[in-house]
Every structure is written in structure tokens, then in C-alpha cells.
Amino acid sequence: MSENWVRACATDDIDEEDVIRFDHDGQTFAVYNTPSGFYATHGMCTHEEQHLEDGLVIDDVIECPLHQGRFHIPTGEAKGAPVCVNLKTYPVRVDGEDIYINTAG
Amino acid sequence: MADYIATNAASSGVKLDKKLVKQLSRRSDRPGLIYTAQWLVLLALTGTAVWMALGTWWVIPAMLAYGTVLTVPSYSMSHECAHGTAFRTRWLNETMLWISSLLYFEEPYHRRFSHASHHTYTWMEGKDSQMPFDTPMGLKEWFLEVTGIGLFIYESPLYIRNALGRFSDEVRRYTPESELPKLKWGARACLAIYGSLAAVVLAGYWWPVIFILIPRLVGGPIMLLFTLIQHVEMQENTLDLRDSTRSFRTNWLGRFLYMNMNNHIEHHLYPMVPFHQLPELNKAVKDQLPEPDPGFFRTNIEVFWVVLKRSLRLGTKAPSIRQAPHMIAERGAKAERITKGYV
């Protein structure tokens, strides 16, 4: 595993249809458990900096807690105003009971 | 990191279990569809009453009822849909946002972006784009606000400017550059719809006047009395929403028309929570909040009484509603005004 792959958490650490925050090397990530699998994105909303860990996962969408702007989790695409800038996504791999993120994106 | 702190539960020092917040925030189409169906039934009943009463004095109470039922929920639904919380299904939410915003008289995209600013900077001077009057409020401002004249004076030039693509600095402040074309086309679409209705009237059909224009004007003050007491007489420029925002008690009809937004502090603390869960949110967080003010009528009467006495340089301590300390002046004192941020 390359040095950019970092263990974020265990699969059990994230409830179904939920998101948690993972901080590493000065960066904040959001790690998701969605109906279509585990994903990771940058951890802050691109509209006005809010932690997405407090947001709501609805199917494959994360809704920002402050203004309810929405992103498509697998692609990071901005799906609903007031967000309009896409969210950076990161590759995720599940190894046993652990979730790893490629922090290089 | 952002160079500001958004006004929310964290800035207010209110704590609630994260899982409970997310549980209360769960989305469903059902409550929004039930609400819409109930609203349509009420509109049909009161609208029929207006139709049957035309030409008699009974048209006055019928129009008051229909105007209230048309206007207050149009504001409430527009607000809820701007948050995206009325329905789980996105297109339902966006469709109702357009319909209700048109009735409320605000272009839907502008509604959403300006309201986002209101949540980020709740009652912050010069930053909250929905801080429509000077504080402490004077009698003239009360009149302009409650009659809807203030809203008309603000929104009408905004429609024209946005439709022409001549965005004010204020609009540019809270709207991302990439979204400005949506504001332009949204304003054009709204003006085209209003223009079409005007053309229908000019062609000799009076139903837009009877069933939209007059009831909207009649119901406007009721709607604006609901929105007035959300923040009036409260503290500006504070991060604690408990000091800047008012929750109030109201009866079942008020809660229905206003979509439970009488729980207004709760809504600002956790804007993800949809309207139908606000009573549950209130139960969960009430031990951290001040007591709600007494009620829609009493709160408004006390606000008016305070505003009137302020204009007469009399003491401005209200009998029972919550007021920021600097809103309370002794007899003869002149109010130190904070000027509104927009326009």
C-alpha cells in the first residue's frame, strides 16, 4: 500500500447512511457509508466552510448542515443550491474491517 | 478556514446528541404532501366562499380568510423549500419553491441565496440580507414592514435590476458569481409570469385580481406579522441565537399556517430539521432555551405598543415579551439606531 493510503476508520465506525470526520496531515476528510458503498470527500462544504460530518446523508447525497446545499457523494458534484462548486473526492478501499483513503486524491 | 463564525447551535452553545439531530433531520415526502393537500383543501373552501360572496359584504371576511390561507403558507412553504426540507424528492421541493415564492413575491433563487445569508449571519448588521428594518424599530418602519409596502419597495427594483443583470453589491455579496445568471433568468421568468397575469386582466378576465392580487395584499400583513416577530426587539450582532431570535407560542391554526416556524430559535439552531419535526426538536432542546413568548397576537400587540411608545419617547419595556436590554429605554430617551444592511 502506497504511503498516500491512510487508515481512516473501521467500517463499524460509520452508521449506515451516515458520515464521519477524519483529520490527517492538516486536512479534513468526510468518510461516508452510503447504500452504494463507502466513499470519502473533502470534509468541508465548498459554499461556506462547514464540516460535512454534521450533514445528512440521503441516499448518495450529502446535505450541508448550514444551508442544506447538496453534493453527490461518489462524484462530489454540486447537486443543489446554494452549493455550486464540486467537492473533491478521494479513492477509498476497504481492507478487512478497515477503511483506507488515498489522501493524494 | 473561514474568517467568520456562522450562527448556529455551536455558536450559541447549545448541545444536542448528533444522532438525534440526524434522526430528526430525516426527510420524507409524506408530511410535505399532506401539508400541501390540506393547504389546497383550505384554499378551495375559502376560495369558494369568496366566489359565493362576491357582490355582498360577506366578501370581506371571506377574502380575509382566503387571503390568510393563501399568503401565510406561501411564505412558509417558500421558506421551507428554500431550505430543501419540505420534501425528500428534489423536484417536488423545487416546484413548490417556485409556486410559493411567486406568491410570496420573491424570485426563488434570490430567496434561497439571501436566506442562506440570513442563517450564516443571523441578525448581524450589514451581513444578514434579511434584516429589513432599522433597529430599534420605529413606527414608520413598523407600518412599512407590516403593510408589505417595505417588501414591495425592496423587491420591485430588485426584480428589475436582477432581470437586467445589474446586480447590486449586496446581491453579489451573498450570491456566488457562477449563480448570478440563474438570478437573472429567474427574475425574467417571474416578471414574465406576472406580466402574463396582468395581460389576462387587461383582456377582461378578473380572476387573477380576485384570487391572487387582492388576497395576497389582504393576507400580506398577517404573513408579515408572523415574520416580524422572528427577530424584532431582539439583540443584533450576537452569535447566540437565543438572544437574537424569538420563539413564540401559537394555536394549532398558527402552527399550521406557519409550518411550525414559531419554534424559530430551534429552526435557526438546526436548519436541517424539517418543519414537521420542529415540535420534537423543541422537546429535545427546550431545557437549553428561554421560554417562548406568549403568542402570535399578544407578542405582536406588545411589539406594536413598544414601537408606538418609542416614537413618543415613552418607556419601552414590554409587559412580557423578550427584549434585548438596549431595546428598553426610559421615558424621553431617543433610540440609538442601527441602520439596516441592505438596499
Chai-1 contact restraints between the chains, C-beta under 6 A:
chainA,res_idxA,chainB,res_idxB,connection_type,confidence,min_distance_angstrom,max_distance_angstrom,comment,restraint_id
A,E48,B,T120,contact,1.0,0.0,6.0,A-B,restraint_1
A,E49,B,A2,contact,1.0,0.0,6.0,A-B,restraint_2
A,L56,B,S25,contact,1.0,0.0,6.0,A-B,restraint_3
A,L56,B,M272,contact,1.0,0.0,6.0,A-B,restraint_4
A,I58,B,R27,contact,1.0,0.0,6.0,A-B,restraint_5
A,P65,B,M272,contact,1.0,0.0,6.0,A-B,restraint_6
A,L66,B,A6,contact,1.0,0.0,6.0,A-B,restraint_7
A,H67,B,A116,contact,1.0,0.0,6.0,A-B,restraint_8
A,Q68,B,H83,contact,1.0,0.0,6.0,A-B,restraint_9
A,Q68,B,G84,contact,1.0,0.0,6.0,A-B,restraint_10
A,A81,B,R112,contact,1.0,0.0,6.0,A-B,restraint_11
A,P82,B,F113,contact,1.0,0.0,6.0,A-B,restraint_12
A,P82,B,A116,contact,1.0,0.0,6.0,A-B,restraint_13
A,C84,B,P176,contact,1.0,0.0,6.0,A-B,restraint_14
A,C84,B,S178,contact,1.0,0.0,6.0,A-B,restraint_15
A,C84,B,E179,contact,1.0,0.0,6.0,A-B,restraint_16
